[in-house]
Amino acid sequence: MFSTTAINSFYGYFKAGVQKVAKKQGLVTGFLGKDLDPLLKLRCRIDYQGQEHIPSKGPYLIAINHLRNEEGFLRAIYDAFAVSWIFYQKRKVNIRWIGRLNQNRDTMHLGVPGFGRFMPMPFGASLANMFERKYGALLIKEEDLGKSKHLTIKKTIQCLQAGQVVGLAPEGDLQYELSKAKRGVYYIAKGCLEQGIETPVIPIAVWWDKRKIFFRRRQMQIRIAPSLRIDPLQPAQAEADRVMIEIAKLLPEQYRGYYKEYV
């Protein structure tokens, strides 16, 4: 229906537009929750509880689980989108999410129902730059993972020092149920304490219903727990697990995975 030349021209036009946005001066120029409001209302029905636990201002960390979502565009990060939407609606804050870029940064995989599980989109690097520049995402580059992780933790601590809000998924990957947490949430909170800044962590559980109806909005459930404080004198893994256990308590039993026995 469309020629290859026409499709390539569209991709080129779109990529140029995204790059123009990404080159704007100033790291955070937009609010992710505000900009995604039309998309989320079209695709989701969000039921959330615990908004009274959202602090009136930063700094603080948000820790969410990262379950695979079976349907829809950008399914891998719908949980972050929806949490950003709630925090914008309630506190007018922009969450700076920690994310990971694939080694091949020239493509971005989107789930497209009816066309297979993945569809490569040849402007992934430009979209990543937009999230980094416009919304302040803190991206870990996989090609130099060790150095990049250290730099991301350093940047995160600097953001929290400035009174901002940072979100992360302690598991560090997508799973169908909870997996063992990485220790990054501990090192970030401990680093802030070493700088004289106490940074609470807010555990948040996110899950979807099981219906697979293409044209109907799917129900998303979000539960926000009271904030907790990381104890720098305790082992790193034990404190990261403590955050995930609070998330597991809010999730249905079938999603608790590694932390099922702790609840």
C-alpha positions as CSV (number, residue, x, y, z in Angstrom):
1,M,0.0,0.0,0.0
2,F,2.9,2.3,0.8
3,S,6.1,2.4,-1.1
4,T,9.5,1.9,0.6
5,T,10.5,5.4,-0.4
6,A,7.4,6.9,1.3
7,I,7.9,4.9,4.5
8,N,11.6,5.9,4.7
9,S,10.6,9.5,4.1
10,F,8.1,9.3,7.0
11,Y,10.7,7.8,9.3
12,G,13.2,10.5,8.3
13,Y,10.7,13.3,9.0
14,F,9.7,11.8,12.3
15,K,13.3,11.2,13.4
16,A,14.3,14.8,12.5
17,G,11.3,16.1,14.6
18,V,12.2,14.0,17.6
19,Q,15.9,15.1,17.4
20,K,14.8,18.7,17.3
21,V,12.9,18.2,20.6
22,A,15.8,16.3,22.1
23,K,18.3,19.2,21.4
24,K,16.3,21.7,23.4
25,Q,18.4,23.4,26.1
26,G,17.6,22.4,29.7
27,L,17.5,18.9,30.8
28,V,13.8,18.6,32.0
29,T,11.5,20.6,29.8
30,G,8.3,18.6,30.1
31,F,6.1,16.5,32.4
32,L,5.7,12.9,31.2
33,G,2.5,12.3,33.2
34,K,0.9,15.4,31.6
35,D,1.9,14.6,28.0
36,L,0.8,11.0,28.3
37,D,-2.7,11.8,29.6
38,P,-4.5,11.3,26.3
39,L,-2.7,8.0,25.6
40,L,-3.4,6.5,29.0
41,K,-7.1,7.6,28.9
42,L,-7.4,5.9,25.5
43,R,-5.7,2.6,26.4
44,C,-6.2,2.2,30.2
45,R,-8.6,2.4,33.1
46,I,-6.4,3.2,36.1
47,D,-7.5,2.2,39.5
48,Y,-5.1,3.6,42.1
49,Q,-5.0,3.6,45.9
50,G,-2.6,5.1,48.5
51,Q,-2.2,8.6,46.9
52,E,-2.1,9.9,50.5
53,H,1.4,8.4,50.8
54,I,2.8,10.7,48.0
55,P,5.0,13.4,49.6
56,S,4.2,17.0,48.9
57,K,7.7,17.6,47.6
58,G,11.0,15.8,46.8
59,P,13.5,14.5,47.1
60,Y,12.4,10.9,47.2
61,L,12.8,7.6,45.3
62,I,10.0,5.6,43.7
63,A,10.4,1.8,43.4
64,I,8.0,-0.1,41.2
65,N,7.7,-3.7,40.0
66,H,8.2,-4.3,36.3
67,L,5.8,-7.0,35.1
68,R,5.4,-7.9,31.5
69,N,2.2,-6.6,29.9
70,E,0.8,-8.8,27.2
71,E,-0.9,-6.2,25.0
72,G,-0.4,-2.8,23.6
73,F,2.2,-0.3,22.3
74,L,5.1,0.5,24.7
75,R,3.8,-2.2,27.0
76,A,7.2,-2.6,28.7
77,I,7.0,0.9,30.3
78,Y,3.3,1.4,30.7
79,D,3.8,0.9,34.5
80,A,6.2,3.9,34.6
81,F,3.8,6.0,32.4
82,A,0.8,5.4,34.6
83,V,2.8,6.1,37.8
84,S,4.1,9.3,36.2
85,W,0.5,10.3,35.4
86,I,-0.7,9.8,39.0
87,F,2.2,11.8,40.4
88,Y,1.6,14.6,38.0
89,Q,-2.2,14.7,38.8
90,K,-1.6,14.7,42.5
91,R,1.6,16.6,43.0
92,K,2.6,18.2,39.7
93,V,6.0,16.5,39.7
94,N,7.9,15.0,36.9
95,I,9.5,11.6,37.8
96,R,13.0,11.1,36.3
97,W,13.0,7.4,35.5
98,I,16.2,5.3,35.4
99,G,16.1,3.2,32.3
100,R,18.4,0.9,30.3
101,L,19.2,1.3,26.6
102,N,19.8,-1.8,24.4
103,Q,23.2,-2.3,22.8
104,N,21.6,-1.6,19.4
105,R,20.4,1.9,20.1
106,D,19.3,2.6,16.5
107,T,16.1,0.6,17.0
108,M,13.3,0.4,19.5
109,H,11.0,-2.6,19.9
110,L,7.3,-1.9,20.3
111,G,4.7,-4.6,20.9
112,V,2.1,-4.4,18.1
113,P,-1.0,-6.6,18.6
114,G,-1.9,-8.5,15.4
115,F,1.6,-8.0,13.9
116,G,3.7,-10.2,16.1
117,R,5.4,-9.7,19.4
118,F,8.0,-7.1,18.2
119,M,8.2,-4.5,15.5
120,P,11.5,-2.8,15.1
121,M,11.2,1.0,14.9
122,P,14.3,2.6,13.4
123,F,14.3,5.8,15.5
124,G,14.9,4.3,18.9
125,A,17.9,6.4,19.7
126,S,16.0,9.6,18.9
127,L,13.2,8.5,21.2
128,A,15.7,7.7,24.0
129,N,17.3,11.1,23.6
130,M,13.8,12.7,23.8
131,F,13.1,10.9,27.1
132,E,16.5,11.9,28.4
133,R,16.4,15.5,27.4
134,K,12.7,16.4,27.6
135,Y,11.7,14.3,30.6
136,G,15.0,13.9,32.4
137,A,15.4,10.1,32.1
138,L,18.6,8.7,33.5
139,L,19.7,6.1,30.9
140,I,22.2,3.2,31.5
141,K,24.1,2.4,28.3
142,E,24.6,-1.3,28.0
143,E,27.8,-1.1,25.9
144,D,29.8,0.0,29.0
145,L,27.5,-1.3,31.7
146,G,29.8,-1.1,34.7
147,K,30.9,2.4,34.1
148,S,27.5,3.5,33.0
149,K,25.8,2.1,36.2
150,H,28.3,4.0,38.4
151,L,27.7,7.2,36.4
152,T,23.9,6.8,36.6
153,I,24.0,6.3,40.4
154,K,26.1,9.5,40.6
155,K,23.7,11.5,38.4
156,T,20.7,10.1,40.4
157,I,22.2,11.3,43.7
158,Q,22.8,14.7,42.2
159,C,19.1,14.9,41.1
160,L,17.9,14.0,44.6
161,Q,20.3,16.6,46.0
162,A,18.4,19.1,43.9
163,G,15.1,18.0,45.5
164,Q,13.8,16.0,42.5
165,V,11.9,12.7,42.2
166,V,13.6,9.6,40.7
167,G,11.9,6.4,39.8
168,L,13.4,2.9,39.2
169,A,12.4,-0.8,39.0
170,P,14.8,-2.5,41.5
171,E,14.5,-5.8,39.6
172,G,16.2,-4.2,36.6
173,D,14.3,-6.3,34.0
174,L,10.9,-7.4,32.8
175,Q,9.4,-10.6,34.3
176,Y,6.0,-12.3,34.5
177,E,6.4,-12.3,38.3
178,L,8.7,-10.6,40.9
179,S,12.4,-11.5,40.6
180,K,15.2,-10.8,43.0
181,A,16.0,-7.1,43.4
182,K,19.3,-5.5,42.3
183,R,21.0,-3.4,44.9
184,G,20.9,0.0,43.1
185,V,18.1,1.4,45.3
186,Y,20.3,0.8,48.4
187,Y,23.4,2.4,46.9
188,I,21.5,5.5,45.8
189,A,19.8,6.0,49.1
190,K,23.0,5.4,51.0
191,G,24.9,7.8,48.7
192,C,22.3,10.5,49.5
193,L,22.7,9.9,53.3
194,E,26.4,10.3,52.9
195,Q,25.7,13.7,51.4
196,G,23.5,14.6,54.4
197,I,20.2,14.0,52.5
198,E,17.6,11.5,53.8
199,T,15.8,10.1,50.8
200,P,12.6,8.0,51.5
201,V,11.7,5.2,49.1
202,I,8.0,4.8,48.1
203,P,7.2,1.2,47.0
204,I,4.5,0.9,44.4
205,A,2.8,-2.2,43.0
206,V,1.4,-2.2,39.4
207,W,-0.4,-5.0,37.6
208,W,-3.0,-5.5,34.8
209,D,-6.1,-7.6,34.5
210,K,-5.9,-10.7,32.3
211,R,-8.3,-9.7,29.5
212,K,-6.9,-9.5,26.0
213,I,-9.4,-7.3,24.2
214,F,-7.7,-5.2,21.5
215,F,-10.2,-2.3,21.2
216,R,-11.2,-2.0,24.9
217,R,-9.3,-0.3,27.6
218,R,-7.5,-2.6,30.0
219,Q,-7.8,-2.3,33.8
220,M,-4.5,-1.3,35.5
221,Q,-4.2,-1.5,39.2
222,I,-1.7,0.7,41.2
223,R,-1.2,0.5,44.9
224,I,1.1,3.0,46.7
225,A,2.7,2.0,50.0
226,P,3.9,4.2,52.8
227,S,7.5,5.4,52.4
228,L,10.4,3.6,54.1
229,R,14.0,4.5,54.9
230,I,17.0,2.6,53.8
231,D,19.3,1.6,56.7
232,P,22.9,2.1,55.5
233,L,24.2,-0.2,58.3
234,Q,22.3,-3.2,57.0
235,P,23.5,-5.4,54.0
236,A,22.7,-3.9,50.6
237,Q,20.7,-7.0,49.4
238,A,18.6,-7.2,52.6
239,E,17.5,-3.6,52.2
240,A,16.7,-3.9,48.5
241,D,14.7,-7.0,49.4
242,R,12.8,-5.1,52.1
243,V,11.6,-2.6,49.4
244,M,10.5,-5.5,47.2
245,I,8.7,-7.3,50.0
246,E,6.6,-4.1,50.6
247,I,5.7,-4.2,46.8
248,A,4.9,-8.0,47.0
249,K,2.5,-7.3,49.9
250,L,0.4,-5.1,47.6
251,L,0.4,-7.5,44.6
252,P,-1.9,-10.4,44.0
253,E,-0.3,-13.7,45.0
254,Q,0.3,-15.0,41.5
255,Y,2.7,-12.1,40.8
256,R,4.8,-12.3,44.0
257,G,7.4,-14.7,42.5
258,Y,10.7,-14.7,44.3
259,Y,9.2,-12.8,47.3
260,K,6.1,-15.0,47.7
261,E,7.5,-16.8,50.8
262,Y,8.4,-13.5,52.5
263,V,4.8,-12.2,52.6
